Amino acid sequence: MKNRVLLVIFILIFGILCTSVMAQKPSVDYVSQNTSEDLYGVRFIEGQHNSSMGTAPIKYNLPFQEPKEFSVEVFKNQPVNFGGVTGDTTTIKRLQNGRVIYRKIKVPIYKKGTDVSVKVKLRSNGDKWDKSGSCFVITNPELIDIIDVSLSKEKFPENSIVNKGFGGILNTGNYVPAVELMRFMSPFGVGHYSDEIKYPNIEYNRPVYIPNWEEEVVWEKDISELESVVTGDFYIGIWIDTWTPEGYSVDVSLKYSGRPRPKLKVMPLLNTVYYVEGQKIPDFFATTALDLDFTTIRELRNVKLYYTTTGHGGHSGGDEFIKLKNEVFFDSKLVLSKIPWRDDCASFRRFNPSSGVWTKKDSAYAYNENFEREFKEIEERLASSDLSRSNWCPGSFVLPFVIPLGELKEGLHKLQVKIPGTANKKDQFNHWLVSAYITYTE
């Protein structure tokens, strides 16, 4: 009995001492250890942080507690345009006269991995057209990248160049292309032209089944396979192929669940998006394949190839509107043979108020005034945004093709992309935006 009493007293004293030590042990202030440029925009979800812009400290306890769910507000109402208003230029940098914006951020590293998603919101500030867009990251700032070349600090290595003039496409070891978190396509005029009071004629473009135009388009995509390149320090940016001073306004955020998942490594392979001023539109597929040789210094396991592709050329008969097979070969083996095509573009009609509209004669088996069905000749609105396209619609984002490759032996490997693109004549702009990376474990 005496021993039990002593044991209870010992446990009580030990508990009091532990509580006292933990109360004195400070939690880590992750933000105060870094500059505002690094961590502007981080917002903790767990109730420890109230600022929507993330300037107050984010705290989590050491030594054993992993960071929990939180989000990073990267851009908020940030203009993307060509020579228009600049918005925040303190923490956000602009390239191509505003067609590219980027910034450096820092988030905790999850030792056990985590789910990650990216959300992009877009509104037209006056650009009425559909434009290609890309949300991207720079995976290794120690190597040459598109930012270095844009700032004239470096030049594209010769072996990154395709077909004598298309630079910055291939991974060369000392140069690494940007990795796309999301490829997207702006709709026709969402937001700015959604106001039927300001633009009364827009009402007559709206089909009867759409009660009103949307004010913005929102895309969200799971990018958990890229967790290793969107934790720690990294540069993240947006490119939109706009040529108007009005352009667009964008919001971008990243969300981390904190739920453990297997960690993967990422190797960027190629990217034909023309992020850098002076890069040509990639119209070389009409004359040549895209070939990349790269070397692995060790065996890679659980390898998956992520391949994103969209065809462009808005004229009649352009690559945007015709079905062209994409073939991808890895180590001379055909691993993908697909016609990338979207035929559901009419479902995005509510995001496209400024799309050109025609009428098309058709017939319908419909009720008459006596509630009797009969065949009638009708005319229906047909919008440009309704037309099927090469793996995209105005107002959609683009999912990559995911190709399991298994194990890769140490040594030289080859990637080849073949697309029978249409050769350009005069003012045609046929081209294909293609990017690829692999994920793996060692």
N, C-alpha and C positions, 0 to 999 in steps of 0.2 A: 504493500500500500504506500509506504514511504517513497519507494522508487517511482511509483506512478505520479505522485504529487510533484516530485523533483522534475520528472520529465515534462509535465504540463507547464511548470514554471519556466523551464528552459525554452520550450517552444514559444511561450508568450514573449519572453525577453528577446529571443532571436527575431521574432516577427516585428517587434517594435524597432529594433536596430535596423532591419532591412528597409522598413518604411521610411525611417529617418534618412538613410543613405540615398534611396531613390528620390526622395523629395529634394535633396540637395543637388542631385545629378541633373545638369541642364539638358534640355532637348536640343537637337541640332537645328540651327537656323540656316537652312539651305540657301536662302536668297542672299543673306548678308555676306556670305562667303564669295559672292560673285558680283559682277557689275550689273547695273540696270540693263545694259545692252544685252547681256547674256540671258537674263531671266525675266525680262519684261514680258508679261502676258501669261505667267503661270498662275493657275487658279486651283486651289485645293478643294476637293468635293466633300471631304469628310466632316465639314463643319468647323474646322480649325482656322478657316480663312474666309474672310468676307468680301475682300476687294474683287470686283469683277475684272479689273485690269491686272491684278497679280503683283502689286508693288509692295504689299505687306508680306511678312515672313511666312514661308511654308515650313511646318515643323513636323518631324516624326522622331520617335524615340530610338535611341541606340541602347544596347548594342545589337539586339536581335530582331527588331521590328523592320520588316521590309516596307518601302513606301506603298501606300494604298491607292485607291482609285483617285485620279485627279485628271484635270484637263489643262491644256495649254492653248491659250488664245493667241494665235500667231499674228493674224491680221484682223482688223476690225474697221469696216467702212473704208478700206484702203483703195485709192484710185489706181487703176491700171489703164493706161491710155498712151497716145502718141503725142507728146508735147503739150499735154493739158495740165490740170491742177496736180500738185505733187503729193498732197496729204502729209503724213508724218515722214520727215526726212532725217529725224534724229536717230531713231533706232532702225529705220527701214531704208534700204538703199534701192536706187533705181538704175536700170540699164536699158539700152535700146530706146532712150528718150522716154522711158516710162512703160514700155511694153513688158519689161521684166521687173519684178520687185523681189527682194530677198532680205533676210535678216538672220542673225545668229541667235540661237536659243540654247538653253541647257536644261535638261531634266534629269532626275535621278536615274541611276542604272539599276535595273532589276536583275539581281544575280540569278534568280530562278525563272527569269523570263516573265512576260506579261502579254495579254491581248492588247492590241492597239487599233484604233480606227481614226480615219481622217474625215473631217466634214468641211465641205466647201459650199459657201453661199455666194451667189452672183446676181447682180442687178445691172441692167444697162443704165448708163448715165447719158445716153444719147446715141450710142452706136446701134444702128438698126439691123445689123447683119448677123449671120451665124459665123462664129470664129472658133478656130482650134485653140485649146488651152491645155496647160500642163502644170500640175503641182509636183515639184521636184525637190530632191535633197542632194547635197554634196556629201559623199560618203567618207572622203579622206582629204581634208584640207592640206595635208602635208604634201600631196602630189599635185601635179598640174590639173586644173579644173576649168570649167567654163567661166567662173568668176575671174580667175587669174588672167585668162585670155581677154575677157571683156574689158578689164582694167589695164590692158597692155603690159602686164607684168610678165607674161609668158606668151609663147606662140603654140599653136597646135603642132604636136610632133608630126613629122612626115608620115610615119606609119599609122597615124590616125585618120589619114586622108583617103577617101574612096574616089576612084575614077578621076584623078587629076583635078582636084578643085573642091571636093566636098569634105572639108576638114572637121575634126573634132567628133567623128562618129564612132571610132573603134577604140576599145581599151588597149593601151600600149604598154601597160606596166607602170610607166611614169606619168601617164595621163589616164584619168578615169572619167568616163562620161557620167552625166547626172543620172540618178535613178528616179524614175517616175513613181510617185505615190499614187497619182491619179491623172489619167487623160480625160479631158472633158471637152464638150462642145457647147459654146454659148448659144442660147436660143435667139430668135429674132426679136430684139427689143424689149425683153421682159423687164418690168418695172417702169422704165421711162415712158414707154408707149402703151402701158396698161391703163393709162388715165383716159377714159373715153370723154371726159368733160374737156380736157385740154386738147385732145385729138379726137373730135367727134366722128370722123370718118372711119376710125378704127372699129367702131361698133359694127360696121357692115362687113368686116372680115370675120366676125365671131360667129361660129356655128350655133344653131339653136340649142344644142346639147351642152354648151359651155355657159354657165351663168355669169361668169366674169373672168377676166384675165388674172393670172397670178402676178404677185408683186415681186417675186424673186424665184430662183430655182435653187434647190438644196440637194446636194449629193453627199452621201456618206458611204464609206468603203472600208472594209476590214483589211488592214495592212499588217496583220500580226506577224507574217513571215519576214517583215522588214524591221522588226523590233530592234535589232542590233544597230541599225543605222539611224534610228529616231530616238535613241536614248543617249545620255551624255551630252557632249557639245556637238552641234551640227548646224549647217546652214540649210535653210528651207526657203523656197521661193515659188512664185507664180509667173508663168508666161502666158500671155494671150496675144494672138496674132491680129491685134487691132491696129488700124492705121488712122484712127480718128482722134482728135483732141478730147472728145467727150468720153469715149471708152466705156469702162465698167467700174463698178465698186465691188470689192470682194471681202468676205470674211473667211478665215481659215482657222480651224482648231483641231487639236489632236487630243484623243481621249485614251487613257491607260487604265485598264480594269484592275490591275494588281493581282489578277488570278495567275498563278504559276503555270507556265507552259514550256515545252522544250525550246531551248535557245538554238537559233540557226545563224549561220554566217551567210553573208551576201557578197557576191562578186558581180559588179556591173560589167556587161559585155559590149553593148552598143546602144546608140541612141541617135536617130536622125532628126530630132526636133531642133530647129534652128534658133537656139537661145541667144547666140552671140551675133552682134551686128556684123554684117559681111558674110555670114554663112548663107550659102545658096539653098533654095528650096530643093529637097532631095528628089529630083526627077530622074535619077540615074538608073532606076530599075528598068526603064524602057530599053536600056542598052547593055546592062551588066547585072550580075548577081552581087549580093553583098557578102563578102567573105571575111571571116575573122579567124586567125590562128592565135591560140593562147596556151600558156603552159601552167600546169599545176605542179607545185613542188612537193606535194604529198597526195596520198589517196584521199578522195572525197567520197563521203557516203550520203545516202538519202538525198541525192541531187534532184532538184526540180528546176526546169527552165520555165521562166515567165516571159511570155511573148505578147506584146501589145502592138496592134496594127490598125491603122485607119487610112482609107484611100480618099484623095481629094482631087478636085478639078471640076469646078461648078458649071462649066458649059455643057451643052447638050453632047452626050457621048463621052464626057469626061470620066476619069477614074472614080469620081465620087458616085456616079450613077450606073456603073456597069460592074458586073460580077467578074472578079479576077481571082484566080486561085493563088493562095500563098503557100509556098512549100518551104519547110524548114528542115535542113539536114544537119545532123550532129555526128561528127566522125564518119561522114559519108553515108550515114543511115537516115532515111526519111523518117522523121519523127512527128511531122505535122503536115497535113495536106488538107486545107480548108479554104472555102470561099467565105471570107468574112463579110457578113451581110446583115442588115437590120431592115425588116419589113413592117415594123410596128411604130413607125414614126408618127402616124396620125394620133397616137396616144399621148403625144407631147404637145398637142395643139394649143392647150391653154397657156403654155409658156411662150407662145410665138405671136404676139399681137401685130408686129410689123412685117410678118411674112407676106410675100406677094401672093395674091389670090386670083384664081381663075374660076370659071364655072364649067362644069362638064355635064353634058346631056347623058341621062341615064333613064332607066325604066324602073318602076317600083310597083309591087303588088300591094296596094294600100287601100285603106277604107275611104269611101266617098262620103258625101253629106248624108246618105241614107244608111251609113254604117254597113255598107256592103263592099266587099273587097273587089277591086278591079285593077287592071294594069293601067298605069299612067306614065306618060313621059314627063320627066322632071329634070331640073338643073340643080346640081349640087356644087357647093363651094369646094374647090381643091386648092390647098395651100402648098407652096413650095416646101414648107416644113413637113408636110405629110409624105413626101416622096421617100421611097426606100433608098438606102445609101450603103456605102462600103464600111460596115461595122460601126456606124454611128447615126445618131439622129440629132437635129438641133434641139438642145436641151437635155441630152443624155451624157452620162459618163461611160467609160469604156472599160470593160473587164478584160484582163489578160487571158490568153490561153495558157494553161498550166500543163506542162509535159514532164512526167516522171522519167528520169534518166538512170536511176539506180546508182551504181558506184562508178566513179571515174578513177582510173589508174593515174599514178604520177606520170607526168610527161606532157607531150604536145597533144592538143585537141583542136578540132576544127568546127566552126559554126558557119553555115551558109543559108542565106535567105534568097529565094527566087520569087519574083513577082513579075508577070508579063505586062508591065506598065505601058501606058499609051504615050508615044512620043509627042512632045509639045510642038505646036505650030503657032507662030505669031504671038498673040497675047493669051495663049492657054497656059494653065498652071497645074497640070497634072503632077501629082507627087504622092508619096506614101510616107507617113510618119510611123516609124517602127522603132521600138525599143525592146531590150531584152536584158535579163539578169538571171543568175542562178542562185538558189539557196542550197545549203548543204550542212552536214556535220562532218567532223573529222574523226 
